[in-house]
Amino acid sequence: MPILREGELDIISYNAEQTTRLGYRLGTLLQAGDVICLSGDMGAGKTVFSSGLGKGWGTLDPVTSPTFGLVHQHHREQDKILLYHMDCYRLQGMVDVDSIGFDDMVETKGVLVVEWAEIILEALPAERLWIHLRVMDNNRRNFILEAFGTRYQTLIDEFRTLTFGV
């Protein structure tokens, strides 16, 4: 009996550099309208992963934690697509979603990366890629990628091939 459900991919990262590289590889595959949800304990690697994801997507700006600003916008040279990096840690749930312009971010068809996504679960599109991050020890992190929708199953399949060659 398989441990994972259909549409999931389980990865272990052995250090922050590998976490960044995994994010980078996923970032190269992102398209306008993609929604990437990150959840996990404090220190699980959400922002490290997001940093790599932004580099792979093509932003020239460093992707840092938007905890206090809530949302950072990133541009890339080749097109007008924006990457929105959102941190929901300080939000009080759905009550704060409207005040940060969440619907506008989704409607612009940029790439949306949401840390602490479980806080605004009700506002998220039904189709999305959910990445659960877990601290295993001081260096190792466990990532479980879960697809919600055919676009995200395709994204996981492409990521698996790019990362592992299978």
C-alpha positions, 0 to 999 in steps of 0.5 A: 500500500503506498504511503502517499496519496495520488497526486503527491510527491515526498522529498527530503532536503538535507540543508538550506542550499538544497531547499533553495535549489528545490525552490529554484527548480519549481520556480522555472516551471511556474506559469501565470495564474499559479498558486503555491501554498506553503504550510509548516512550522516556524523554521521549516524552510518556507522562506528559504524555499520561496527565495529559490522559487523566486530566483527560478521564476526569474525575479532579479530582486531577492525574495525575503520574508514579507512577514511585516509587510504581508506581501512583496511584489516581484517583477522579471524582465521578460514579461509583465507577470508579477510574483506575489509573495504573501505571508499570512502569519500575522493575519487574523484569518479571513477577516484580514484577507480583503484588506490586503487585496487578495482577490486582486492578486488572484485576478491579475493572474500573477504567480501567488506564493502564500506562506502560512496558507492554512490561515486563509484556506477559505479564500484560496482557489480550489486548484492550487499546489500545496506544499507541507514542510516539516522540520525533521532535525537541525538540517533536514526538512520534509516536503510533501507536494500535493496537487489540487487540480490537473494543472498542479498534477502536471506541475508536480510531474514536471518538477519530479522529472526536472529534479529526479529524472523520472 
